[in-house]
Amino acid sequence: MDFLIPHNKKHHRICVAVASLKLVFILTPKVASNAILDALGRYHGISNARTWSDRSVFPAMTLDEVRYQVPDWPRIMFVRNPFDRLIGTYEYHIRAMKLTSSWTLKQLGFRVDMTFRDFLLKALVDPEADEHLAYQCWQSDRVDFLGRFENLDDDWKRLRDGFRIDLPLLDVINSSGDHRDRRQYFDEPELQHRVESAYDIDLRTFNYGL
């Protein structure tokens, strides 16, 4: 296979080192991670390469392993507004009743009948407890290409052009669907302030806001 075999795995910092491209993709749940895995798979003639639970196609590496094994390879990362990422996690795993696809969220006591407010208050107790809630900035140790979910198609094209790689275009996978304007979710100043406090490092580093 084209992908380095890890000797250790860690919960949040999921990286894919693609040997044929000599690139490292730092992946974050609810930031087009499955679409990126799928595109990488199609580039290598592999179908169904997007499954997070199946590491046989794309073995996971931690950032520590990347620093040790392939320290000079360029690192690719996409980020998303933390407010929208929380909404996406809620809409996909809670509202769409797909909680079973996240074992950790279920084990932490999240339920499909939770209101967004209840979900949010529980999520903010310890965002690092689950990969769908974890801070993104902690994953960006050194990044050579930073793309944004909000500009996904254009930034993917910029990646393809910049590295001169004919990667397939991204498909929409595991979409949270259309939902209300984010301000309608965070209509209580208290909720907005709690998110701003909890995700301050992401908001400041990537210049996001409500």
N, C-alpha and C positions, 0 to 999 in steps of 0.2 A: 504494500500500500504506500501511498504518498505521504502518510501522516506519521509523525514521530510517536512512538509508544511511551506513555507516561509511566513513571515508577511510583507515582503518588497522586491522589486526587483530593481536592478540597472543595468545599461547598459552593462558594460564590464565584471565585476568580477563574472563570472557565475560558481557556484559550485553545485555539486550534492552530497548530503549526503546520503549514502546508509546504512540504518539502519541495515539490515541483516548482512552486512559485517563490520559495524562500521568503514567505510572508507569515506573520502571526496575526490571527484575527482574535481580538478580545471580545467575547460575546456576553450580552446582558439580556436576560429574559424580558420580554415585552418591549424590546428595542430591535425588532426585525431579525432576531437571532436565528429563528427557524428558516426564514426566507434566505438568509445569508448561507446557512448550512446547505439548504436545498440548491442554491446557485452553485456553490462549490462542488457539490455532488454531481450536478449536471455537467459542469465543466470537465469532470473526470469520468463522465459516462456512468455515474452511479445514480440510481433512482432511490427515492425514499431515504435520503441521507439526512433528513432534517430532525429525526427523532432524538430528543434530548436523552431519553432513557436508554437508547442503544448507542453505546460508545464504540462499537466494533468498527464503524465506518470512520468516525471522527473522534479518536481518543482524546479525552480532556487532559489539559495540562494546567498547572497553576502558574502564576506569574513568577514564582520562585524558580520553577523548572525551566520556564522560558529564559530567565536571566542566566541560568546555569548552562542550558543546552544550546540555545540559539540566541545569544546576547546581541548579535549584530543584525539580526533580521528585522526589517521594518515591521512596526506594529500598527494594526488597523483597528479602529474602534468607532462605534456609532453611539451617540448619546441621545437622550430624550428628556423633555421637560418633566421633572419629578411629579408635578401636579397631574399631567396627562398620563404618566406611567402608573400612578396610583389608580386613576380612573380606569385605565385599560385592564389592570389586574382585577379590579372589582367587577367590571363588566364581563370579562371572560371567565373568571374562576367562580365568581359568586352569582351574578345575575344569570349568566348562561348555564349555571349548574354544572360546570366542568371542574369542580373542586377535586374530583378524583384524579385529575391529571397533575395535581400538585400534592404529593404525599405530605410535604412539610406543612403547607398551609392547613391541611386537614388535621394533622397531628397537633398543631398549635391552637386548635379550637375554632377556626373560622368555619362559618356555616352558610349554606346557600340562602337562608332566610334573613341574613343580616342586612340592615339598612346601610347605606354608604357611610353615614355618620358612625355607626357602631363598628363597621369594618375599619374605618380610618383610625378611630381611637385605639383599637386593638393593634393595628399595624404600627402605630407610632410608639408603642411601648418599647419595641426593640426591632427597628427596621432590618438589622443585620441577621435576624432570626430566619429569614427566608430569602432566597435568591431573587424573588420577584419584587422584593421591597428594598433590597440592599442598596447602599450608596453606590453611585457610579464612579465617583471621583477616586475612590480607593482602588479602582481597577485600572486607572490611567497613570500608572507608574511612569512610563515613557511612551508617548504615542507619536507616531510619525505621520499618521493620517487620521484626522478627526472628522467624522461625518455626523450629520444630525438627522434624526428620525423625521423631523419636520420638513426636511429637504431631501428625503431619502433617494428618490429617483435621480435627481440632479447630482447629488453627492456620490452615488454609486457610479454614475457616468464619469464623474471627475476622477474617481478611483481607477476605473478602467483605463481612462486616457492617461492619467499621470504615471501609472505603472506599465502602461502598454500591454494590458492583459485583456483578452477577448472573453471576459466573464459573461455568462448569460445574464439577461435582465432579471430583476427580482420579481417573483410572484408574491401575491398576497396570501399569507399563510397564518392561521390562528388569529385572524383579525378579531378585535374586540367589537367590531361593528360601529355603526353610526350612533353617536350618543349626544346628549345635550352639550351646550357650551359649558366649558369647565367652570365658569363663574357660578353656574347654577348648582354645581356640586358643592362648591365652597362658598355658599351663601351666608355662612356664619363667620364673622371675623375671627372668632376663636379657632375655628378649624384652619383657616388660612394661616394664622399666626403659628399654630402648632406645626404645620408642614414647613413653614419657613424656618422655624427653629430646628426641626429635626433634619431637614435636608439643606441646611445653610451652605455646607461645603459644595454640594452639587450646584446650587443656585448661583453661588458666587463664581465658582470655577468656570462654569459653562454659560454664564450670563443669561440665566432663565428667571422668569417671574410668573405671577399669575396673569 
